[in-house]
Amino acid sequence: MKNTYNHPELDFTRISALYANTYINYVGIATSVFVFAFIISQFSTVGAAYL
């Protein structure tokens, strides 16, 4: 019997590993947002405009 489905199977082990790392990714994204917000706030002051 010939397999009529030509779609590749999902690799649930890889998907589970990526899903397990999403919490760490969200923490990294939030940290980078706060760091860039701090840098932007420092460069958007009047004192930085005179430099």
Stockholm file with secondary structure:
# STOCKHOLM 1.0

chainA/1-51         MKNTYNHPELDFTRISALYANTYINYVGIATSVFVFAFIISQFSTVGAAYL
#=GR chainA/1-51 SS CCCCCCCCCCCHHHHHHHHHTHHHHHHHHHHHHHHHHHHHHHHTSHHHHTC
#=GC SS_cons        CCCCCCCCCCCHHHHHHHHHTHHHHHHHHHHHHHHHHHHHHHHTSHHHHTC
//
